[in-house]
Amino acid sequence: MQLLKNHADWRAWAETLAGVSIAHRYNVPAEPAAYPCHAYAVVEVAAPGFETEAPRYLYRADLARMQAALLEVQA
């Protein structure tokens, strides 16, 4: 998981995903809706033997919800 603070961070992170080339506009993933956010990749299987890395983003609201859920479980 990586913290993305701006478009340049996203661009550098996205280039690390397998099969993605921002410069050549090949398999460019969707950019996050807002910064800052945390980014991580998941493996999507479209068919047997065909796997791709897809980005997922966690925003501040998502983290706040997760924190509230953890506090609720601890209580």
N, C-alpha and C positions, 0 to 999 in steps of 0.2 A: 504494500500500500504506500502511496506517495502523496504528499501534500502538494497540490497545485495552487500556486498563488496568482498566476496570470496566464495569458495565452502562450507566452514563450515556454513556460514550464510544461503546459499541456503538449505543445508541439514536440518538445524533447522527450517527454514520456511516451507519447503516441508512437514515435519512431522506434521505440524499443519493443513494441508489440510485433509478434511474428507476422510477416506478410504485409506490413504497412509501410508505405512510403508517402510522406506528406509532400515532398518535393515533386514527385511524379503523379500525385493525386491517385494513388492506388490503394484501395481498401481503407480510405481515410475514415476513421471513426467519428461519430458525432462529438462535437465539443461540449463540455459541460455547460449547463444553463447559467451557472454563476461561479464566481471565484471569491474566496478560496474554497476548495473542496478537496476531498481525498479521492484518489483514483486507484483502482485495482482491476486486474484482468481476470475473466473467467473463460473457461474453455467451452465453446458451444459445438455440439456435434450435429451437423446437418444431415449426415448419412454415415454409415459405417466407413471408417477410414478417412472421413473428411471433417477435420476439426479446425476451428479458427479461434483466435483469442479475441474476445469482445470486452470493451471497457465497461466498467460500472463506476458510478460516482456516488459519494456520500457527501451530503451538504450539511451545513450547521444544524438545520432543523432535524435531519435524520439522526445526527449524533445526540442531539438533545432528547429526542424520543427514546433512543437506546439507553441513555443515561437514566432517564426517568423510569424505564422498565427495570433496569438493574437495581435501582434504589427501592422500587416497589417489591422486588423479589427478596431483597435483603431485610426488609422490614418485617 
